[in-house]
Amino acid sequence: MRQGDVVTRIGGVVLGADPGGVERFVEKVKVNPKRALPLEVVRGVKGGEGKSPDFSDLASGERLSLTISPAEMPDGTGRIGMC
């Protein structure tokens, strides 16, 4: 992933622009340690670098399919790291 990428779907769950999107993302990662999770990412969205993109501009970006595998934490939950 790169700065400015917008994750629109994780493991079949649509994230959307509502405030619950981040919570849905985190929950999906937590309950799937060591499992491959497909992501749908939109790259190159206008306004996506350094500020929150306008979700109406998603059509301006390139759609990519990526896969992440959350690490398993000592408590059994999944976690990913991003820089």
C-alpha positions in Angstrom: 0.0 0.0 0.0 1.0 3.6 -0.6 0.2 6.9 1.0 -3.1 8.2 -0.4 -4.5 4.7 -1.2 -8.2 4.4 -0.2 -9.3 0.9 1.0 -12.9 0.4 -0.1 -13.3 -3.3 0.7 -11.7 -5.9 3.0 -12.6 -9.6 3.0 -15.8 -8.9 1.2 -16.9 -6.1 3.6 -17.6 -2.7 2.0 -16.1 0.0 4.1 -17.8 3.1 2.7 -17.3 6.7 3.7 -19.3 6.6 6.9 -17.6 6.8 10.3 -18.0 3.0 10.8 -15.7 2.2 7.9 -12.5 2.3 10.0 -14.2 0.2 12.7 -15.3 -2.4 10.2 -11.7 -2.5 8.8 -10.1 -2.9 12.3 -12.6 -5.6 13.3 -12.0 -7.6 10.1 -8.3 -7.5 10.8 -8.7 -8.5 14.5 -10.7 -11.6 13.9 -8.6 -12.9 11.0 -5.0 -13.5 12.3 -2.8 -15.5 9.9 -5.5 -15.5 7.3 -5.2 -13.9 3.8 -7.7 -11.0 3.5 -8.4 -9.6 0.1 -8.4 -5.8 -0.1 -9.8 -3.5 -2.8 -7.8 -0.3 -3.0 -8.2 2.8 -5.1 -4.9 4.5 -5.9 -4.4 7.9 -7.3 -7.7 9.5 -6.0 -7.7 13.3 -6.4 -7.2 14.7 -2.9 -6.0 11.4 -1.6 -2.4 12.4 -0.7 -2.0 14.2 2.6 -5.7 14.8 3.2 -8.9 12.8 3.3 -10.2 12.1 -0.2 -13.6 13.0 -1.4 -15.3 9.6 -1.9 -17.1 11.0 -4.9 -13.7 11.1 -6.6 -13.0 7.4 -6.3 -13.7 7.0 -10.1 -10.6 9.1 -10.7 -8.3 6.4 -9.3 -7.0 3.0 -10.3 -8.6 0.0 -8.6 -6.2 -2.6 -7.3 -6.7 -6.0 -5.6 -4.2 -6.7 -2.8 -4.0 -9.3 -0.1 -2.9 -8.8 3.5 -2.3 -11.4 6.2 -2.6 -10.0 9.7 0.0 -11.1 12.3 -1.3 -13.0 15.3 -0.8 -11.1 18.6 -0.3 -12.9 21.9 -4.0 -12.4 22.8 -5.0 -14.2 19.5 -6.2 -11.2 17.6 -4.9 -10.1 14.2 -2.9 -7.0 13.6 -1.3 -5.2 10.7 1.4 -2.5 10.6 1.4 0.5 8.4 4.0 3.3 8.1 
